[in-house]
């Protein structure tokens, strides 16, 4: 998966990491985050 901008790749990786953390939190049933 090649992206022209390394910044985009970093943002995507960061977004995936955040999503993973949110999923992990929601899976445990703790820390319901309201994403407005």
Helices and strands as residue ranges (DSSP letters): H 6-28
